[in-house]
């Protein structure tokens, strides 16, 4: 397995319907593969608008099965076609009444490696997610992919350091953080939290944000997606705050061991002293 992994992410504007949204992401994936990318990730609920700006039962229509729904099957075919690992965030229905904000991880041969379900569910103006989603219940999986060990943390999760740490303890080399965050709410945190998490946990992070204003509210999603390395430094330029963009970057996974040997944060952890952190 190569130390240098060419990775991609997409920040996209909403097209108005699922079919054209999926087709657009397929084209971005093919463009990334043509540039040599071996892994790509999409934004939160990538095949739908960010419907959580409102609380309306009509929006349950966006939900589909994670293991065998039409979007996942289509993305499996895309992975086989392009030879890329794909991180696919969708609105998941497990069974009637059981809905999750989920990311499916598909290996480069099209095989389904598993899913991550968002743990931390916000319920504030413009982000009414508790109306739709149950909290995640599948832990903090790290998937052994064709490019290395990949984890997922979704949007609001990023404000909680515990999950970042558990992904590191589970062996993550790269964590995708698909998001939908808007101007004025937490913009100044966007380029602070993920670099800090990359430093604290000594791995790469792909921070993905939607871009533009959509039909169900006035949230102005500000893009500025990026990759950040284990030293907290951006890998290349940060994406536009207004335009759709495919970002492709080379990530040197050899830097992970170098940083962990130099800073030794995992060596100096004190789990024996942290019991109070998990008290209700």
C-alpha positions in Angstrom: 0.0 0.0 0.0 1.4 3.4 -1.0 2.4 5.9 1.6 1.1 8.7 -0.6 -2.7 8.5 -1.2 -4.4 10.8 -3.8 -7.7 11.7 -2.2 -10.7 13.7 -3.3 -13.8 15.4 -2.0 -16.7 17.2 -3.5 -18.5 20.3 -2.3 -21.7 20.7 -4.4 -24.7 22.9 -5.0 -28.1 21.3 -4.9 -29.5 20.7 -8.3 -33.2 20.4 -7.4 -33.6 16.6 -7.8 -31.9 13.4 -6.7 -31.2 12.0 -10.1 -29.3 15.0 -11.4 -27.5 15.3 -8.0 -26.3 11.7 -8.1 -25.3 12.1 -11.8 -23.3 15.2 -11.0 -21.4 13.4 -8.3 -20.7 10.5 -10.6 -19.1 12.9 -13.1 -17.0 14.5 -10.3 -15.9 11.0 -9.3 -14.9 10.1 -12.8 -12.9 13.4 -13.0 -11.2 12.6 -9.8 -10.3 9.1 -11.0 -8.9 10.6 -14.2 -6.6 12.7 -12.0 -5.4 9.5 -10.2 -7.6 9.8 -7.0 -8.0 6.5 -5.1 -10.7 7.7 -2.6 -13.5 10.2 -2.7 -16.1 11.5 -0.3 -19.3 13.5 -0.7 -21.1 16.0 1.5 -23.8 15.2 4.2 -26.9 13.6 2.7 -25.3 14.3 -0.7 -28.2 13.1 -2.9 -30.8 15.4 -1.3 -31.2 19.0 -0.2 -30.5 19.9 3.4 -34.1 19.4 4.3 -33.4 19.7 8.1 -33.9 23.5 7.7 -37.6 22.6 8.2 -39.6 20.0 10.1 -42.0 18.5 7.7 -43.0 14.8 7.3 -42.8 15.0 3.5 -39.0 14.9 3.8 -38.9 11.3 5.0 -39.2 10.6 1.3 -35.5 11.1 0.9 -34.7 8.1 3.1 -33.5 4.8 1.7 -31.8 1.6 2.8 -28.1 1.8 3.4 -27.0 -1.7 2.6 -29.0 -2.2 -0.6 -30.8 1.0 -1.5 -30.7 2.4 -5.1 -28.1 5.1 -4.3 -25.7 2.7 -2.6 -26.0 0.1 -5.4 -25.3 2.9 -7.9 -22.3 4.0 -5.9 -21.0 0.4 -5.7 -21.1 0.3 -9.5 -19.2 3.7 -9.6 -16.6 2.3 -7.3 -16.0 -0.7 -9.5 -15.9 1.5 -12.6 -13.4 4.0 -11.2 -11.4 1.8 -8.8 -11.9 4.3 -6.0 -13.0 4.0 -2.4 -16.2 6.1 -2.0 -17.7 7.6 1.2 -21.4 8.0 0.6 -23.6 10.0 3.1 -27.3 9.4 2.8 -30.5 9.6 4.9 -31.0 6.0 6.0 -34.1 4.1 6.8 -33.3 0.9 8.7 -37.0 0.0 9.2 -40.2 1.9 9.7 -39.6 4.6 12.3 -35.8 4.0 12.4 -34.0 6.8 10.5 -30.3 7.7 10.7 -27.9 10.3 9.2 -25.5 7.7 7.7 -22.4 7.4 5.6 -21.8 4.2 3.6 -18.2 3.2 2.9 -17.6 1.3 -0.3 -14.3 -0.2 -1.2 -12.5 0.2 -4.6 -13.9 -3.1 -5.9 -17.5 -2.1 -5.1 -17.8 -4.2 -2.0 -19.7 -2.6 0.9 -17.4 -2.3 3.9 -20.0 -0.9 6.3 -21.7 2.2 7.6 -21.3 4.9 10.2 -24.3 6.6 11.8 -24.0 10.1 13.1 -23.9 10.1 16.9 -24.6 13.8 17.8 -27.9 15.1 16.5 -28.5 18.9 16.6 -31.9 20.5 17.2 -31.5 24.3 16.7 -32.9 26.8 14.2 -32.2 25.8 10.7 -30.8 22.4 11.8 -33.8 20.5 13.1 -32.2 17.1 12.8 -33.8 15.4 15.8 -37.1 15.6 14.0 -35.7 13.1 11.4 -32.7 11.1 12.9 -32.1 8.8 15.7 -28.6 9.0 17.3 -26.1 6.6 15.8 -25.8 3.2 17.5 -22.9 1.5 15.7 -19.9 2.9 17.5 -16.9 4.4 15.7 -15.9 2.0 12.9 -12.7 2.3 11.0 -12.8 0.6 7.6 -9.8 -1.3 6.2 -10.0 0.0 2.6 -7.8 -0.3 -0.5 -6.1 3.0 0.5 -5.7 2.5 4.2 -7.8 2.8 7.4 -10.7 5.2 6.9 -13.2 6.6 9.4 -16.2 8.9 9.2 -17.5 11.6 11.5 -20.6 13.6 10.3 -21.1 17.4 10.6 -22.2 18.3 14.2 -20.2 15.3 15.5 -17.1 17.5 14.9 -17.8 19.6 17.9 -17.3 16.6 20.2 -13.7 15.5 20.7 -14.5 12.0 22.0 -15.4 10.5 18.7 -12.3 11.9 17.0 -10.2 10.2 19.6 -12.0 6.9 19.4 -11.5 6.9 15.6 -7.8 7.4 16.2 -7.7 4.7 18.8 -9.4 2.4 16.3 -6.6 3.0 13.8 -7.9 5.7 11.5 -5.4 7.3 9.1 -8.0 9.4 7.3 -11.3 10.6 8.6 -14.0 12.1 6.3 -16.3 14.7 7.9 -19.2 15.4 5.5 -21.1 18.4 6.7 -23.8 21.1 6.0 -22.9 24.2 7.9 -23.9 27.8 7.2 -22.4 31.3 7.3 -22.7 33.1 10.6 -23.5 30.0 12.7 -20.1 28.4 13.2 -18.0 29.7 10.3 -15.1 30.7 12.5 -14.9 27.2 14.0 -14.8 25.5 10.5 -11.0 26.1 10.0 -10.3 25.7 13.7 -11.9 22.5 14.9 -10.9 19.9 12.3 -7.2 21.1 12.2 -7.2 20.9 16.0 -8.7 17.4 15.8 -6.1 16.3 13.2 -3.3 17.5 15.6 -4.8 16.0 18.7 -5.4 12.6 17.0 -2.5 12.6 14.5 -4.3 11.7 11.3 -5.6 13.3 8.1 -9.1 14.8 8.0 -11.2 15.6 4.9 -13.6 18.4 5.9 -16.5 18.7 3.4 -19.2 21.4 3.4 -22.1 22.0 1.1 -22.1 25.3 -0.8 -24.9 27.7 -1.7 -28.5 28.5 -0.6 -31.1 25.8 -1.0 -34.9 25.8 -1.4 -36.0 24.8 2.2 -34.4 27.7 4.1 -32.0 30.6 4.1 -28.9 28.8 5.3 -26.0 29.9 3.2 -23.6 26.9 3.1 -20.1 28.3 2.7 -18.1 25.5 1.2 -14.4 26.1 2.0 -13.8 22.3 2.1 -10.3 21.1 2.7 -7.8 18.3 3.6 -5.7 18.8 6.7 -2.7 16.8 7.8 -1.6 15.5 11.2 0.3 18.7 11.9 -2.9 20.7 11.5 -1.7 22.2 8.1 -4.0 22.5 5.1 -3.0 20.2 2.2 -3.1 22.7 -0.7 -5.7 25.5 -0.9 -9.0 25.6 0.8 -11.9 25.4 -1.6 -14.2 28.3 -2.7 -16.8 29.7 -0.3 -19.3 30.2 -3.1 -18.6 27.8 -5.9 -19.0 24.0 -6.4 -15.6 22.3 -6.4 -13.8 19.0 -6.7 -10.7 19.0 -4.5 -7.9 16.4 -5.2 -4.9 16.3 -2.9 -1.9 13.9 -2.2 -1.8 12.8 1.4 1.5 11.4 2.7 0.4 8.8 5.2 4.1 8.4 6.2 3.6 11.7 8.1 1.3 9.9 10.6 4.1 7.8 12.1 6.5 10.7 11.9 4.2 12.9 13.9 3.2 10.2 16.4 6.8 9.5 17.1 7.6 13.2 17.5 4.7 14.3 19.6 3.8 11.0 21.2 0.3 12.0 22.2 -1.0 8.4 22.2 1.9 7.3 24.4 1.1 9.9 27.0 -2.6 9.4 27.2 -4.0 8.7 30.7 -7.2 6.7 30.2 -6.9 5.6 33.9 -7.6 9.2 34.9 -10.5 9.9 32.5 -13.3 8.1 34.2 -15.2 11.3 35.0 -15.5 12.1 31.3 -18.1 9.4 30.8 -20.2 10.0 33.9 -23.7 11.3 33.0 
